[in-house]
């Protein structure tokens, strides 16, 4: 039982390059989330998926796209990376479809955009 | 919109003492509030959830209080140990998402 798995753990991109962060959970959770964490700031929600087949914007969606591939997998895509997207990205999941209960987080993906 | 304030300065506590961390929010009282622990280079890990109709919640050496009049939650670790050193995050619900504080770094000195 691995919980929430994110890949890659580290990535360096040049401005304008694209990439996809992968996330998979093996807990049969309905809801999945992508956050970014920057120094001195709280976690900020980029996108979330309350259930398979649905996705919604969070607080900071600009420059990102997501895909809920199936119940297990939720990917985050940067189409044209910018230095402002240098951050640590966390995927999380929870069992419910509404905003209650604890979140389970992955270990994070550290992205640097030069 | 709701904002959360946690002490940005690190909190240094002697081993064996009680550590108390503060989480203040600005607007309406949330239905519930959560506390997480985050170690360097790792994702946050859930610790406790307290609902607005609960004044106190305990789990082993951890205790959380929720004062809707003061718009504040306190997180206590009793008999603190060096292994308790970490950053502690609080989060509260707003609509479809959790709003997060920036966290307080706790350092327990032997």
Backbone of each chain as ProteinMPNN parsed JSONL, in Angstrom:
{"seq_chain_A": "XXXXXXXXXXXXXXXXXXXXXXXXXXXXXXXXXXXXXXXXXXXXXXXXXXXXXXXXXXXXXXXXXXXXXXXXXXXXXXXXXXXXXXXXXXXXXXXXXXXXXXXXXXXXXXXXXX", "coords_chain_A": {"N_chain_A": [[0.855, -1.19, 0.0], [1.096, 1.862, -1.175], [0.078, 4.426, -0.882], [-0.03, 7.756, -1.803], [1.542, 8.435, -4.767], [3.986, 10.287, -6.398], [5.478, 11.405, -9.425], [7.861, 13.129, -11.529], [10.31, 13.232, -8.817], [12.108, 15.309, -8.78], [12.739, 18.011, -11.026], [14.142, 19.921, -13.617], [13.506, 22.588, -15.667], [13.595, 24.5, -18.706], [12.579, 27.832, -19.448], [9.504, 27.944, -21.113], [9.43, 25.278, -21.829], [7.566, 22.192, -21.673], [5.872, 19.989, -19.369], [4.709, 17.086, -17.582], [3.366, 16.305, -14.461], [2.978, 13.407, -12.62], [0.525, 11.616, -10.749], [-0.586, 9.136, -8.552], [-2.911, 7.225, -6.669], [-3.53, 4.616, -4.332], [-5.633, 4.086, -2.667], [-8.28, 4.0, -3.203], [-9.584, 6.448, -3.264], [-11.918, 9.118, -3.747], [-11.602, 11.902, -4.235], [-9.123, 14.081, -5.57], [-6.195, 16.185, -5.518], [-4.168, 18.977, -6.545], [-1.545, 20.83, -5.27], [0.543, 23.73, -4.775], [3.541, 24.643, -3.09], [5.17, 27.303, -1.699], [7.976, 29.103, -0.376], [7.356, 30.499, 2.821], [4.669, 30.708, 2.407], [1.301, 29.446, 2.549], [0.034, 26.205, 1.527], [-1.234, 26.213, -1.735], [-4.103, 25.754, -3.687], [-4.217, 24.311, -6.854], [-5.64, 22.815, -8.878], [-8.477, 20.631, -8.604], [-10.097, 17.433, -8.277], [-13.138, 16.26, -7.755], [-14.339, 13.863, -8.152], [-14.027, 10.917, -10.21], [-13.772, 11.839, -13.571], [-14.414, 14.495, -13.281], [-13.129, 17.822, -13.04], [-11.883, 20.771, -11.451], [-11.108, 24.278, -11.127], [-8.75, 25.635, -8.833], [-7.344, 27.908, -6.505], [-5.09, 28.983, -7.847], [-4.927, 28.481, -10.849], [-3.865, 29.295, -13.306], [-1.801, 28.731, -16.108], [-1.611, 26.047, -15.865], [-2.827, 22.707, -16.523], [-5.036, 19.928, -16.026], [-5.628, 16.372, -15.784], [-7.932, 13.906, -15.042], [-7.335, 10.837, -15.172], [-8.292, 8.324, -14.505], [-9.858, 6.685, -11.712], [-7.692, 6.368, -10.02], [-5.557, 8.022, -10.943], [-4.184, 11.288, -11.401], [-3.125, 13.87, -13.222], [-0.877, 16.648, -13.67], [-0.272, 19.286, -15.826], [2.16, 21.406, -17.215], [2.124, 23.636, -19.662], [3.721, 25.619, -20.883], [6.371, 26.357, -19.373], [7.16, 28.708, -16.784], [9.416, 30.874, -14.954], [8.082, 31.669, -12.597], [6.692, 29.458, -11.892], [8.364, 27.832, -10.547], [8.578, 25.75, -7.866], [7.397, 23.657, -5.15], [5.475, 20.889, -5.733], [2.561, 19.299, -4.671], [0.626, 16.395, -4.633], [-2.531, 15.274, -3.53], [-4.979, 13.259, -1.831], [-8.343, 12.303, -0.872], [-10.926, 10.489, 0.819], [-13.644, 11.214, 0.548], [-16.154, 12.903, -1.506], [-16.812, 15.418, -0.968], [-15.778, 18.417, 0.777], [-14.454, 17.349, 3.261], [-12.74, 15.725, 5.946], [-9.529, 14.045, 6.305], [-6.583, 14.798, 4.415], [-4.43, 12.954, 2.284], [-1.106, 13.045, 1.455], [1.298, 13.104, -1.265], [4.888, 12.734, -1.684], [5.922, 14.951, -2.874], [6.952, 17.031, -5.657], [9.709, 18.56, -6.882], [10.158, 21.375, -8.656], [12.112, 23.267, -10.837], [12.307, 26.132, -12.749], [14.174, 27.519, -15.216]], "CA_chain_A": [[0.0, 0.0, 0.0], [2.042, 2.958, -1.295], [-0.562, 5.707, -0.598], [-0.027, 8.674, -2.937], [2.851, 8.402, -5.404], [4.208, 11.356, -7.375], [6.701, 11.385, -10.23], [9.152, 12.846, -10.902], [10.575, 13.914, -7.545], [12.85, 16.525, -9.105], [12.761, 18.332, -12.449], [14.606, 21.238, -14.01], [13.013, 22.93, -17.0], [13.888, 25.827, -19.235], [11.37, 28.613, -19.739], [8.833, 27.58, -22.354], [9.284, 23.834, -21.967], [6.359, 21.627, -21.068], [6.054, 18.733, -18.676], [3.55, 16.575, -16.85], [3.589, 15.654, -13.176], [2.058, 12.288, -12.484], [0.107, 11.279, -9.394], [-1.457, 7.966, -8.455], [-3.217, 6.794, -5.3], [-4.031, 3.243, -4.298], [-6.524, 4.003, -1.506], [-9.65, 4.052, -3.712], [-10.151, 7.741, -2.895], [-12.689, 9.79, -4.794], [-11.129, 13.257, -4.53], [-7.676, 14.278, -5.712], [-5.857, 17.608, -5.487], [-2.802, 19.432, -6.799], [-1.173, 22.045, -4.553], [1.92, 24.169, -4.815], [4.011, 25.191, -1.822], [6.26, 28.248, -1.871], [8.507, 29.523, 0.933], [6.629, 31.537, 3.549], [3.259, 30.736, 2.037], [0.578, 28.2, 2.744], [-0.282, 25.433, 0.336], [-2.259, 26.83, -2.574], [-4.746, 24.762, -4.542], [-4.136, 24.608, -8.278], [-6.817, 22.16, -9.439], [-8.899, 19.459, -7.876], [-11.056, 16.55, -8.934], [-13.976, 15.727, -6.676], [-14.634, 12.468, -8.474], [-13.568, 10.54, -11.543], [-14.5, 12.476, -14.649], [-14.626, 15.925, -13.043], [-12.004, 18.623, -12.563], [-12.251, 22.158, -11.203], [-10.006, 25.172, -10.811], [-8.557, 26.086, -7.473], [-6.972, 29.304, -6.279], [-4.038, 29.44, -8.755], [-4.914, 27.54, -11.971], [-3.298, 29.82, -14.557], [-0.549, 28.117, -16.551], [-1.676, 24.604, -15.595], [-3.973, 21.902, -16.916], [-5.05, 18.64, -15.327], [-6.423, 15.274, -16.349], [-8.248, 12.788, -14.136], [-7.258, 9.757, -16.142], [-9.18, 7.304, -13.963], [-10.038, 6.973, -10.297], [-6.395, 6.335, -9.36], [-4.52, 8.903, -11.461], [-4.526, 12.702, -11.605], [-1.88, 14.465, -13.693], [-0.799, 18.107, -13.767], [0.568, 19.623, -16.97], [2.614, 22.767, -17.457], [2.238, 23.697, -21.128], [4.85, 26.479, -21.228], [6.825, 26.665, -18.022], [7.685, 30.042, -16.486], [10.149, 30.88, -13.674], [7.141, 31.811, -11.478], [6.163, 28.135, -11.564], [9.329, 27.15, -9.692], [7.855, 25.488, -6.633], [7.228, 22.252, -4.802], [4.11, 20.511, -6.051], [2.061, 18.154, -3.916], [-0.639, 15.766, -4.954], [-3.182, 14.762, -2.325], [-6.276, 12.624, -2.077], [-9.176, 12.03, 0.309], [-11.903, 9.475, 0.463], [-14.958, 11.743, 0.216], [-16.308, 13.772, -2.67], [-17.006, 16.783, -0.48], [-14.572, 18.918, 1.426], [-14.325, 16.976, 4.669], [-11.835, 14.616, 6.194], [-8.106, 14.283, 6.162], [-5.91, 14.654, 3.124], [-3.223, 12.144, 2.214], [-0.221, 13.716, 0.507], [2.493, 12.49, -1.799], [6.144, 13.251, -1.155], [6.239, 16.216, -3.513], [7.776, 17.117, -6.863], [10.41, 19.836, -6.807], [10.34, 21.855, -10.021], [12.842, 24.514, -11.037], [12.215, 26.626, -14.124], [15.268, 28.482, -15.417]], "C_chain_A": [[0.889, 1.236, 0.0], [1.418, 4.295, -0.932], [-0.641, 6.555, -1.857], [1.397, 8.735, -3.488], [2.942, 9.471, -6.47], [5.501, 11.103, -8.135], [6.69, 12.56, -11.204], [9.295, 13.558, -9.56], [11.291, 15.231, -7.773], [12.809, 16.733, -10.614], [13.27, 19.743, -12.64], [14.167, 21.473, -15.448], [13.57, 24.278, -17.431], [12.564, 26.525, -19.525], [10.808, 28.208, -21.093], [8.675, 26.087, -22.569], [8.005, 23.361, -21.286], [6.716, 20.348, -20.326], [4.777, 18.345, -17.949], [4.012, 15.93, -15.561], [2.519, 14.587, -13.006], [1.75, 12.032, -11.015], [-0.824, 10.082, -9.441], [-1.671, 7.624, -6.996], [-3.862, 5.415, -5.351], [-4.986, 3.02, -3.124], [-7.999, 4.058, -1.906], [-10.352, 5.36, -3.32], [-10.875, 8.369, -4.063], [-12.071, 11.123, -5.213], [-9.615, 13.291, -4.608], [-7.391, 15.749, -5.947], [-4.407, 17.816, -5.935], [-2.603, 20.771, -6.097], [0.241, 22.45, -4.966], [2.276, 24.803, -3.478], [5.244, 26.035, -2.084], [6.703, 28.735, -0.502], [7.684, 30.651, 1.551], [5.152, 31.624, 3.227], [2.612, 29.4, 2.35], [0.42, 27.455, 1.438], [-1.403, 26.134, -0.437], [-2.781, 25.817, -3.584], [-4.704, 25.205, -5.993], [-5.401, 24.1, -8.981], [-7.212, 21.034, -8.498], [-9.897, 18.67, -8.701], [-11.863, 15.872, -7.84], [-14.341, 14.263, -6.91], [-14.106, 12.184, -9.875], [-14.433, 11.217, -12.604], [-14.768, 13.957, -14.458], [-13.332, 16.582, -12.589], [-12.481, 20.062, -12.405], [-11.038, 22.966, -10.826], [-9.97, 25.48, -9.32], [-8.202, 27.556, -7.447], [-6.024, 29.837, -7.341], [-3.927, 28.534, -9.984], [-4.163, 28.0, -13.223], [-1.939, 29.188, -14.864], [-0.524, 26.612, -16.38], [-2.921, 23.988, -16.234], [-3.89, 20.57, -16.197], [-5.88, 17.635, -16.109], [-6.654, 14.25, -15.252], [-8.401, 11.574, -15.036], [-8.19, 8.609, -15.769], [-9.277, 7.574, -12.463], [-8.696, 7.083, -9.575], [-5.479, 7.505, -9.72], [-5.022, 10.316, -11.776], [-3.237, 13.413, -11.983], [-2.011, 15.979, -13.814], [0.176, 18.454, -14.88], [0.887, 21.113, -16.99], [2.887, 22.859, -18.957], [3.443, 24.503, -21.567], [5.391, 27.044, -19.925], [7.418, 28.071, -17.923], [8.431, 29.986, -15.154], [9.23, 30.993, -12.461], [6.523, 30.473, -11.074], [7.195, 27.264, -10.838], [8.696, 26.982, -8.315], [7.971, 24.007, -6.293], [5.747, 21.924, -4.985], [3.729, 19.251, -5.282], [0.728, 17.693, -4.482], [-1.222, 15.218, -3.662], [-4.499, 14.106, -2.715], [-7.032, 12.475, -0.765], [-10.315, 11.144, -0.142], [-13.204, 10.06, -0.034], [-14.973, 12.565, -1.062], [-16.589, 15.211, -2.246], [-15.827, 17.155, 0.399], [-14.553, 18.61, 2.912], [-13.288, 15.87, 4.773], [-10.391, 14.941, 5.862], [-7.641, 14.081, 4.728], [-4.679, 13.771, 3.291], [-2.355, 12.724, 1.104], [0.849, 12.782, -0.04], [3.724, 13.184, -1.238], [6.58, 14.55, -1.822], [7.102, 16.066, -4.759], [8.392, 18.507, -6.897], [10.78, 20.272, -8.206], [11.078, 23.183, -10.015], [12.738, 24.885, -12.504], [13.249, 27.735, -14.303], [14.936, 29.486, -16.514]], "O_chain_A": [[1.39, 1.632, 1.053], [2.161, 5.246, -0.687], [-1.235, 6.146, -2.855], [2.34, 9.048, -2.761], [2.082, 9.559, -7.347], [6.492, 10.647, -7.566], [5.621, 12.957, -11.666], [8.468, 14.403, -9.218], [11.089, 16.179, -7.014], [12.841, 15.776, -11.387], [12.878, 20.657, -11.914], [14.425, 20.656, -16.332], [13.966, 25.092, -16.597], [11.557, 25.878, -19.813], [11.531, 28.137, -22.087], [7.872, 25.665, -23.401], [7.442, 24.05, -20.434], [7.727, 19.708, -20.613], [3.887, 19.168, -17.731], [4.931, 15.111, -15.558], [1.329, 14.826, -13.216], [2.606, 12.208, -10.148], [-1.736, 10.02, -10.265], [-0.753, 7.715, -6.181], [-4.62, 5.087, -6.264], [-5.131, 1.896, -2.644], [-8.871, 4.152, -1.042], [-11.558, 5.377, -3.075], [-10.499, 8.182, -5.22], [-12.02, 11.44, -6.401], [-8.915, 12.634, -3.837], [-8.218, 16.475, -6.497], [-3.545, 16.961, -5.734], [-3.37, 21.715, -6.29], [1.026, 21.63, -5.442], [1.437, 25.418, -2.82], [6.239, 25.551, -2.624], [5.902, 28.779, 0.432], [7.357, 31.633, 0.885], [4.457, 32.513, 3.719], [3.275, 28.364, 2.41], [0.646, 28.012, 0.364], [-2.388, 26.586, 0.146], [-2.012, 25.119, -4.245], [-5.099, 26.322, -6.328], [-6.133, 24.873, -9.599], [-6.405, 20.548, -7.706], [-10.461, 19.162, -9.678], [-11.356, 15.031, -7.099], [-14.618, 13.524, -5.965], [-13.781, 13.103, -10.628], [-15.662, 11.174, -12.543], [-15.288, 14.615, -15.359], [-12.541, 15.989, -11.856], [-13.368, 20.517, -13.127], [-10.065, 22.442, -10.283], [-10.998, 25.571, -8.649], [-8.69, 28.346, -8.254], [-6.117, 31.006, -7.716], [-2.903, 27.869, -10.144], [-3.86, 27.19, -14.099], [-1.056, 29.119, -14.009], [0.47, 25.964, -16.709], [-3.927, 24.663, -16.453], [-2.809, 20.133, -15.803], [-6.702, 17.983, -16.957], [-5.713, 13.781, -14.612], [-9.472, 11.324, -15.589], [-8.804, 7.997, -16.642], [-8.809, 8.614, -12.001], [-8.586, 7.83, -8.604], [-4.695, 7.941, -8.878], [-6.105, 10.513, -12.327], [-2.342, 13.546, -11.148], [-3.098, 16.515, -14.03], [1.313, 17.982, -14.888], [0.013, 21.96, -16.808], [3.806, 22.208, -19.455], [4.125, 24.124, -22.52], [4.928, 28.076, -19.438], [8.081, 28.555, -18.84], [8.121, 29.146, -14.31], [9.558, 30.468, -11.397], [5.896, 30.375, -10.019], [6.931, 26.097, -10.548], [8.322, 27.964, -7.674], [8.556, 23.218, -7.035], [4.879, 22.611, -4.447], [4.475, 18.272, -5.249], [-0.164, 18.491, -4.767], [-0.484, 14.749, -2.795], [-5.054, 14.365, -3.783], [-6.441, 12.516, 0.314], [-10.629, 11.059, -1.33], [-13.827, 9.497, -0.933], [-13.925, 12.88, -1.626], [-16.599, 16.116, -3.08], [-14.986, 16.316, 0.723], [-14.63, 19.522, 3.735], [-13.002, 15.171, 3.801], [-10.078, 15.954, 5.237], [-8.215, 13.315, 3.954], [-3.982, 13.834, 4.304], [-2.799, 12.878, -0.035], [1.254, 11.815, 0.607], [3.62, 14.101, -0.423], [7.53, 15.184, -1.361], [7.87, 15.114, -4.899], [7.679, 19.51, -6.935], [11.602, 19.641, -8.871], [10.719, 24.106, -9.283], [13.033, 24.081, -13.388], [13.199, 28.76, -13.623], [15.745, 30.365, -16.811]]}, "seq_chain_B": "XXXXXXXXXXXXXXXXXXXXXXXXXXXXXXXXXXXXXXXXXXXXXXXXXXXXXXXXXXXXXXXXXXXXXXXXXXXXXXXXXXXXXXXXXXXXXXXXXXXXXXXXXXXXXX", "coords_chain_B": {"N_chain_B": [[-11.801, 36.998, 1.578], [-11.118, 34.072, 3.525], [-8.344, 34.158, 5.779], [-5.401, 32.724, 7.137], [-3.335, 32.839, 9.973], [-0.247, 31.93, 11.118], [2.408, 31.7, 13.46], [5.302, 32.921, 12.104], [7.843, 32.801, 12.988], [10.344, 30.56, 14.214], [9.693, 28.202, 16.783], [11.241, 27.547, 19.734], [11.687, 24.989, 22.007], [12.306, 23.439, 25.137], [13.186, 20.057, 25.61], [10.752, 17.875, 26.923], [9.075, 19.836, 27.883], [5.902, 21.551, 27.362], [4.804, 22.276, 24.154], [3.252, 24.928, 22.461], [1.344, 25.875, 19.777], [-0.011, 28.371, 17.606], [-2.938, 29.17, 15.732], [-4.549, 31.476, 13.916], [-7.533, 32.801, 12.499], [-9.311, 34.869, 10.122], [-11.947, 35.516, 9.281], [-15.175, 34.183, 9.032], [-16.13, 31.499, 11.242], [-14.871, 28.303, 10.594], [-16.301, 25.129, 9.594], [-14.758, 23.05, 10.42], [-11.393, 22.4, 11.519], [-8.072, 21.602, 10.695], [-4.985, 20.017, 11.625], [-1.645, 19.527, 10.563], [1.486, 17.794, 10.186], [4.682, 18.544, 8.912], [7.633, 17.336, 7.673], [11.044, 18.18, 6.712], [11.411, 18.212, 3.204], [9.348, 16.415, 2.791], [5.89, 15.348, 2.351], [2.937, 16.882, 3.823], [1.521, 15.475, 6.809], [-1.414, 14.237, 8.191], [-2.707, 15.126, 11.406], [-4.696, 15.91, 13.432], [-8.212, 16.609, 13.566], [-10.63, 19.055, 14.283], [-13.917, 19.928, 15.09], [-16.317, 22.636, 14.759], [-18.102, 22.59, 16.835], [-16.756, 21.372, 18.819], [-14.747, 21.795, 21.591], [-12.295, 20.884, 22.331], [-9.812, 18.462, 21.415], [-8.145, 15.384, 21.668], [-5.186, 13.41, 21.189], [-3.166, 11.028, 22.081], [-0.163, 12.472, 22.97], [-0.933, 14.86, 21.941], [-2.949, 17.799, 21.735], [-5.693, 19.677, 20.682], [-7.324, 22.799, 20.578], [-10.268, 24.803, 20.002], [-11.423, 27.897, 19.559], [-14.047, 29.699, 18.837], [-14.832, 32.231, 19.416], [-12.539, 33.755, 19.841], [-11.489, 33.274, 17.391], [-9.527, 31.288, 16.908], [-7.211, 28.57, 17.01], [-5.467, 26.367, 19.107], [-2.589, 24.35, 19.304], [-1.22, 21.778, 21.061], [1.654, 20.108, 22.257], [2.475, 17.83, 24.548], [5.019, 16.886, 26.949], [7.281, 17.152, 25.215], [9.453, 15.971, 22.563], [12.66, 15.6, 20.923], [12.115, 14.374, 18.464], [9.71, 15.451, 17.775], [10.222, 17.744, 16.46], [9.523, 19.739, 13.73], [7.637, 21.204, 11.016], [4.517, 22.638, 11.584], [1.315, 22.697, 10.301], [-1.737, 24.458, 9.94], [-5.108, 24.153, 8.788], [-8.151, 25.205, 7.306], [-11.6, 24.787, 6.351], [-13.053, 26.126, 3.398], [-15.607, 26.668, 1.36], [-15.062, 24.685, -1.344], [-12.528, 23.909, -0.745], [-9.485, 23.538, 1.225], [-8.049, 26.054, 3.236], [-4.824, 27.114, 3.862], [-2.44, 27.693, 6.472], [0.862, 29.168, 6.675], [2.503, 27.748, 8.289], [4.268, 26.795, 11.292], [7.525, 26.471, 12.442], [8.753, 24.097, 14.6], [11.123, 23.531, 17.083], [12.603, 21.228, 19.06], [14.67, 21.115, 21.727], [17.251, 19.045, 23.023]], "CA_chain_B": [[-11.711, 35.569, 1.786], [-10.494, 33.674, 4.786], [-6.885, 34.107, 5.882], [-4.901, 32.051, 8.333], [-2.053, 33.349, 10.436], [0.535, 31.139, 12.049], [3.64, 32.392, 13.787], [6.327, 32.578, 11.114], [9.123, 32.576, 13.664], [10.491, 29.227, 14.776], [9.433, 28.078, 18.22], [12.239, 26.69, 20.376], [11.16, 24.459, 23.262], [13.156, 22.447, 25.786], [12.623, 18.704, 25.687], [9.982, 17.585, 28.13], [8.091, 20.893, 28.112], [4.757, 21.59, 26.461], [4.886, 23.228, 23.049], [1.931, 25.429, 22.071], [1.36, 26.595, 18.509], [-1.242, 29.147, 17.435], [-3.502, 29.344, 14.4], [-5.628, 32.473, 13.937], [-8.191, 33.031, 11.22], [-9.778, 36.256, 10.088], [-13.354, 35.757, 8.978], [-16.158, 33.338, 9.687], [-15.59, 30.268, 11.816], [-15.048, 27.17, 9.694], [-16.982, 23.969, 10.16], [-13.748, 22.259, 11.102], [-10.024, 22.862, 11.345], [-7.166, 20.46, 10.734], [-3.553, 20.228, 11.866], [-0.748, 18.599, 9.876], [2.913, 17.882, 10.445], [5.48, 18.414, 7.699], [9.078, 17.229, 7.855], [11.756, 18.727, 5.543], [11.453, 17.376, 2.023], [8.264, 15.441, 2.801], [4.552, 15.902, 2.283], [2.254, 17.015, 5.122], [0.854, 14.295, 7.365], [-2.551, 14.611, 9.033], [-2.602, 14.836, 12.834], [-5.963, 16.009, 14.154], [-9.297, 17.44, 13.037], [-11.555, 19.481, 15.32], [-15.103, 20.559, 14.52], [-16.642, 23.913, 15.404], [-18.862, 22.359, 18.069], [-15.864, 20.713, 19.768], [-13.808, 22.765, 22.164], [-10.988, 20.263, 22.546], [-9.619, 17.12, 20.877], [-6.853, 14.852, 22.119], [-4.666, 12.179, 20.604], [-1.899, 10.737, 22.745], [0.418, 13.672, 23.578], [-1.397, 16.022, 21.202], [-4.248, 18.368, 22.078], [-6.091, 20.827, 19.881], [-8.496, 23.529, 21.038], [-10.904, 25.595, 18.949], [-12.172, 28.972, 20.201], [-14.661, 30.459, 17.744], [-14.946, 33.634, 19.836], [-11.229, 34.347, 19.566], [-11.088, 32.878, 16.033], [-8.194, 30.761, 17.149], [-6.995, 27.2, 17.426], [-4.172, 26.11, 19.716], [-2.105, 22.983, 19.145], [-0.297, 21.52, 22.155], [2.367, 18.83, 22.348], [2.983, 17.689, 25.907], [6.218, 16.044, 27.089], [7.847, 17.218, 23.866], [10.665, 15.206, 22.287], [13.343, 16.086, 19.707], [11.455, 13.825, 17.273], [8.543, 16.288, 17.46], [10.694, 18.883, 15.658], [8.936, 19.707, 12.39], [6.767, 22.348, 10.768], [3.128, 22.272, 11.824], [0.41, 23.482, 9.465], [-3.173, 24.359, 10.196], [-5.914, 24.355, 7.586], [-9.585, 25.225, 7.573], [-12.371, 24.607, 5.128], [-13.783, 27.242, 2.796], [-16.259, 26.161, 0.15], [-14.632, 23.389, -1.855], [-11.111, 23.659, -0.535], [-8.872, 23.888, 2.492], [-7.174, 27.221, 3.255], [-3.687, 26.689, 4.672], [-1.463, 28.595, 7.028], [2.225, 28.943, 6.175], [3.157, 26.805, 9.185], [5.227, 27.207, 12.318], [8.591, 25.492, 12.647], [8.965, 23.772, 16.013], [12.42, 22.917, 17.351], [12.679, 20.714, 20.427], [16.089, 20.971, 22.062], [17.494, 18.043, 24.076]], "C_chain_B": [[-10.966, 35.287, 3.085], [-8.975, 33.712, 4.699], [-6.497, 33.456, 7.183], [-3.536, 32.614, 8.693], [-1.445, 32.369, 11.434], [1.851, 31.862, 12.276], [4.735, 31.957, 12.831], [7.686, 32.331, 11.765], [9.156, 31.163, 14.235], [10.269, 29.271, 16.284], [10.423, 27.08, 18.803], [11.749, 26.293, 21.77], [12.14, 23.435, 23.824], [12.448, 21.103, 25.842], [11.918, 18.487, 27.012], [8.924, 18.63, 28.441], [6.933, 20.757, 27.127], [4.975, 22.669, 25.396], [3.467, 23.636, 22.66], [2.067, 26.264, 20.813], [-0.024, 27.218, 18.279], [-1.638, 29.233, 15.972], [-4.678, 30.314, 14.526], [-6.237, 32.615, 12.555], [-8.97, 34.332, 11.282], [-11.288, 36.421, 9.965], [-14.282, 34.812, 9.764], [-15.497, 32.092, 10.253], [-15.881, 29.096, 10.889], [-15.791, 26.036, 10.388], [-15.994, 23.068, 10.901], [-12.374, 22.807, 10.747], [-9.116, 21.647, 11.502], [-5.735, 20.91, 11.034], [-2.754, 19.111, 11.2], [0.675, 18.835, 10.344], [3.636, 17.726, 9.117], [6.96, 18.401, 8.058], [9.772, 17.727, 6.589], [11.784, 17.734, 4.388], [10.352, 16.343, 1.928], [6.917, 16.14, 2.64], [3.937, 16.018, 3.67], [1.568, 15.712, 5.513], [-0.213, 14.753, 8.346], [-2.321, 14.204, 10.489], [-3.979, 14.795, 13.496], [-6.943, 16.888, 13.396], [-10.216, 17.79, 14.189], [-12.702, 20.225, 14.671], [-15.502, 21.775, 15.336], [-17.417, 23.719, 16.698], [-18.049, 21.598, 19.113], [-14.895, 21.748, 20.318], [-12.388, 22.201, 22.24], [-10.978, 18.862, 21.938], [-8.239, 16.65, 21.286], [-6.495, 13.576, 21.349], [-3.272, 11.966, 21.168], [-1.341, 12.007, 23.374], [-0.05, 14.968, 22.902], [-2.757, 16.488, 21.699], [-4.502, 19.592, 21.213], [-7.305, 21.47, 20.521], [-8.985, 24.438, 19.923], [-11.787, 26.616, 19.647], [-12.754, 29.865, 19.106], [-14.847, 31.926, 18.126], [-13.649, 34.377, 19.539], [-10.775, 34.119, 18.136], [-9.673, 32.297, 16.059], [-8.245, 29.277, 17.484], [-5.596, 27.11, 18.015], [-3.849, 24.626, 19.587], [-1.021, 22.757, 20.188], [0.36, 20.154, 21.978], [2.933, 18.763, 23.754], [4.18, 16.739, 25.917], [6.97, 15.982, 25.754], [9.184, 16.486, 23.767], [11.344, 15.775, 21.052], [12.694, 15.567, 18.422], [10.194, 14.594, 16.892], [8.932, 17.504, 16.625], [10.222, 18.729, 14.223], [8.228, 21.038, 12.177], [5.327, 21.877, 10.88], [2.211, 23.256, 11.092], [-1.017, 23.36, 9.967], [-3.919, 24.697, 8.916], [-7.38, 24.371, 7.973], [-10.353, 25.214, 6.255], [-13.017, 25.915, 4.687], [-14.319, 26.758, 1.458], [-15.712, 24.785, -0.197], [-13.194, 23.05, -1.484], [-10.702, 23.962, 0.903], [-7.998, 25.126, 2.289], [-6.064, 26.917, 4.262], [-2.909, 27.86, 5.243], [-0.076, 28.242, 6.495], [3.012, 27.999, 7.079], [4.09, 27.465, 10.181], [6.244, 26.095, 12.496], [8.829, 25.316, 14.14], [10.298, 23.046, 16.157], [12.444, 22.513, 18.818], [14.141, 20.428, 20.735], [16.278, 19.975, 23.194], [18.025, 18.691, 25.347]], "O_chain_B": [[-10.289, 36.147, 3.647], [-8.391, 33.345, 3.679], [-7.17, 33.61, 8.202], [-2.692, 32.838, 7.826], [-2.05, 32.03, 12.451], [2.349, 32.555, 11.389], [5.064, 30.774, 12.749], [8.571, 31.725, 11.16], [8.137, 30.635, 14.681], [10.611, 30.243, 16.958], [10.443, 25.912, 18.414], [11.438, 27.147, 22.6], [12.733, 22.658, 23.076], [11.245, 21.035, 26.096], [12.415, 18.86, 28.074], [7.977, 18.353, 29.177], [6.98, 19.96, 26.19], [5.287, 23.819, 25.707], [2.583, 22.787, 22.543], [2.813, 27.242, 20.783], [-1.05, 26.678, 18.693], [-0.79, 29.354, 15.088], [-5.681, 30.003, 15.169], [-5.528, 32.556, 11.551], [-9.257, 34.84, 12.366], [-11.847, 37.379, 10.498], [-14.176, 34.673, 10.983], [-14.431, 31.681, 9.796], [-17.016, 28.919, 10.447], [-15.891, 25.997, 11.615], [-16.348, 22.41, 11.879], [-12.218, 23.576, 9.799], [-9.361, 20.777, 12.338], [-5.341, 22.037, 10.731], [-3.115, 17.936, 11.256], [1.025, 19.911, 10.827], [3.265, 16.89, 8.293], [7.472, 19.338, 8.67], [9.178, 17.708, 5.511], [12.133, 16.567, 4.565], [10.411, 15.468, 1.064], [6.814, 17.359, 2.774], [4.366, 15.33, 4.596], [1.1, 14.954, 4.664], [0.057, 15.566, 9.23], [-1.822, 13.117, 10.781], [-4.379, 13.772, 14.05], [-6.544, 17.801, 12.672], [-10.554, 16.922, 14.994], [-12.485, 21.063, 13.796], [-15.072, 21.928, 16.48], [-17.394, 24.589, 17.568], [-18.572, 21.222, 20.162], [-14.291, 22.499, 19.553], [-11.409, 22.946, 22.217], [-11.991, 18.163, 21.942], [-7.277, 17.417, 21.256], [-7.352, 12.799, 20.93], [-2.32, 12.642, 20.778], [-1.994, 12.579, 24.246], [0.401, 16.054, 23.266], [-3.614, 15.674, 22.042], [-3.623, 20.437, 21.039], [-8.219, 20.773, 20.961], [-8.231, 24.8, 19.02], [-12.79, 26.252, 20.262], [-12.046, 30.683, 18.519], [-15.004, 32.775, 17.249], [-13.671, 35.502, 19.04], [-9.781, 34.704, 17.704], [-8.771, 32.742, 15.349], [-9.168, 28.792, 18.138], [-4.653, 27.702, 17.489], [-4.717, 23.766, 19.739], [-0.014, 23.464, 20.201], [-0.288, 19.179, 21.599], [3.792, 19.569, 24.111], [4.339, 15.905, 25.026], [7.255, 14.902, 25.236], [9.939, 16.391, 24.735], [10.676, 16.376, 20.21], [12.722, 16.251, 17.399], [9.666, 14.405, 15.796], [8.059, 18.219, 16.133], [10.485, 17.714, 13.578], [8.224, 21.895, 13.061], [4.962, 20.836, 10.334], [2.322, 24.472, 11.247], [-1.452, 22.282, 10.372], [-3.42, 25.437, 8.067], [-7.802, 23.636, 8.866], [-9.832, 25.578, 5.201], [-13.469, 26.708, 5.513], [-13.553, 26.474, 0.538], [-15.878, 23.832, 0.565], [-12.692, 21.997, -1.878], [-11.454, 24.552, 1.679], [-7.29, 25.233, 1.288], [-6.342, 26.507, 5.389], [-2.739, 28.888, 4.588], [0.135, 27.164, 5.939], [4.068, 27.503, 6.687], [4.626, 28.547, 9.941], [5.886, 24.931, 12.677], [9.079, 26.287, 14.855], [10.571, 22.076, 15.45], [12.321, 23.356, 19.707], [14.771, 19.598, 20.08], [15.573, 20.029, 24.202], [18.283, 17.999, 26.332]]}, "name": "protein", "num_of_chains": 2, "seq": "XXXXXXXXXXXXXXXXXXXXXXXXXXXXXXXXXXXXXXXXXXXXXXXXXXXXXXXXXXXXXXXXXXXXXXXXXXXXXXXXXXXXXXXXXXXXXXXXXXXXXXXXXXXXXXXXXXXXXXXXXXXXXXXXXXXXXXXXXXXXXXXXXXXXXXXXXXXXXXXXXXXXXXXXXXXXXXXXXXXXXXXXXXXXXXXXXXXXXXXXXXXXXXXXXXXXXXXXXXXXXXXX"}
